[in-house]
Amino acid sequence: MNNMVATNTPDEASELKEAEYLLKKWRFAMSSGGFLWIQPTAKKLAPEELAGFILLLRRGCDNVSPRTILFDFSESDIVGGQWTVVESLLSEFSHTIGARCRLIAA
């Protein structure tokens, strides 16, 4: 009997660690109706962290789901007050996947 163990290449292992790092910085939940709620876990969030999360999230989205995304920043501050960058990232993301995007800010 041949025991095969899946191994990751260094690139795959690096991508998995990066994905795990990004996912730990967010709380999220999705309903069966296509509503996605997302909230950062940190008190301060850099737009670059949001951009990385969006790239990862985009892989799991299609033109059917999610239908509506609520980004809840009520417990976080955007580093440098770069809300224009955040709004641009969210707008482009929601347009790309065909979803409505809502934003809650403190």
Secondary structure, DSSP 8 states (H G I E B T S, - for coil): ---------HHHHHHHHHHHHHHTTEEEEE-TTSEEEEEESSSEE-HHHHHHHHHHHHTT--SSS-SEEEEEETT-EEGGG-HHHHHHHHHHHHHHHT-EEEEEE-
